[in-house]
Amino acid sequence: MKKNKETIKSIILVLLVISSIFLTYVITTYQPDYEIFTKKTSQKVNDNEEKVVDDLLHFLTPNIIVKVNGGAREEPPVQNSITKIATVDGIKDKKTQKEIIKEVTKSESVETRVRNKDIEEVIHNGGEKITLEYSATLDSALVKPIFFAEENSNISLEFDTVVFLKEKPENIYLYKKGEKNYLQIKVNGDIYKKISEKFSSAKQSYGKYSLNNNFIYLKEDADKYYIDEFSTENISLNKLGRDIFEPQGGIKNSSDNEISDGYSILREQGDRLTYINPSNEEKNGTTSLASLGYAVNFLNLGYVNNQNYQLIYSYEDLTQFQETYKEGLVFNKEELANIRVLSNSSGVYQVISPKKITKTYLSSKTAGVYDVERGEYVINYLYNYANLKSVSDVVLGYEKTFSKTKINCYYKPTWYVKYNGKYISFKNLKASLEKGAE
């Protein structure tokens, strides 16, 4: 009898040990549905925050805003091909995109949560939705003044897509394609209705193409294209220098083409402006998202000048912004339409930017009949003659050229293809392929 009691005790003890180990495992590996939860009910926007939002939107507008109607169907993509899968309503015009995004900043954020669930369960239900698609990955902490305003929140989540759902009109979803976690923001009011009304008044038709697991949006062909002429103006070296250096202690040395605070240097070099901080050059490297944050914050010191840019590249220490005009990216053979920023663990150590900015609209003239190819022709040519694995984007952008005196500049509609990671005009790519280049 005594032996049986001892046996029962031993069994109970073993069961207790096993249950303890199991509970420990569950506690240490469990991920709650909502990892972060914060609340705020005060109005988000004041005068200073409006400027912060405006500054951010000079550099961080999406590639496109797209609306998908409830029950809309798409053709299945075909491997190793450029396939048109749907016609959708979209907006690429940067001015209109800003107006839509600013509707979000006017709302009141009530809850912000990071959910450890698959975003596909939420957004792919066949319902109506509006999507903001970005060309590069962003950090939610960087855009906090736009989408939410928890003052004490340090939520940092990578994303490249923002979704608004008609059936959940008070929610905003930020996520990165291919990742499981997503950020859910709840606002006080029907944010979907507000942005949908603005979207509907400015929408245009785009062909949606599938290529290498990416989507390309090409505007349905217009009857006419125009070459627009503007006056230009040099950025004031002294003003930019004051904007950069005064918060850091002021200008110590200056000349006609160079300004310094004793450590960093801002100088004119031909048609470009170059900023160098030698004390930061030898520091440790940093992540792409950290570099992007450094770049945006630095450029907002004085580089804005009411000229819009779009983030097109962010990798390790290099962040690149491309000028935008109307609905397209702007390119220039001398690289006078982009800003390149190098950063490391201590911040920005080099910026190369254009010295001239676009100022006043002067005139327009109709482009020649054969100056701008039709979109179908560009797609068909790439399908037949290009290595599609090397193609990652196709855009109808603008070639920016200058008069001989560089007093005026011109924006000419031009097709560009992102080939082997770099944008090249379709005409130049075609010429290169016809010569046998890969």
Secondary structure, 3 states (H helix, E strand, C coil): CHHHHHHHHHHHHHHHHHHHHHHHHHHHHCCCCEEEEEECCCCCCCHHHHHHHHHHHCCECCCEEEEECCCCCCCCCCCCCCEEEEEEEEECCHHHHHHHHHHHHCCCEEEEEEECCCCHHHHCCCCCEEEEEEEEEEECCCCHHHHCCCCCCCCCCEEEEEEEECCEEEEEEEECCCCCCEEEEEECCCHHHHHHHHHHCCCEEEEEEEECCEEEEEECCCCCCEEEEEEEEECCHHHHHHHHHHHHCCCCEECCCEEECCCCEEEEECCEEEEECHHHHCCCCCCHHHHHHHHHHHHCCCCCCCCCEEEEEEECCEEEEEEEECCEEEECCCCCCEEEEEEECCEEEEEEEECEEEEEEEEEEECCCCCCCCHHHHHHHHHHHCCHHHEEEEEEEEEEEECCCCCEEEEEEEEEEEECCEEEEHHHHHHHHHCCCC
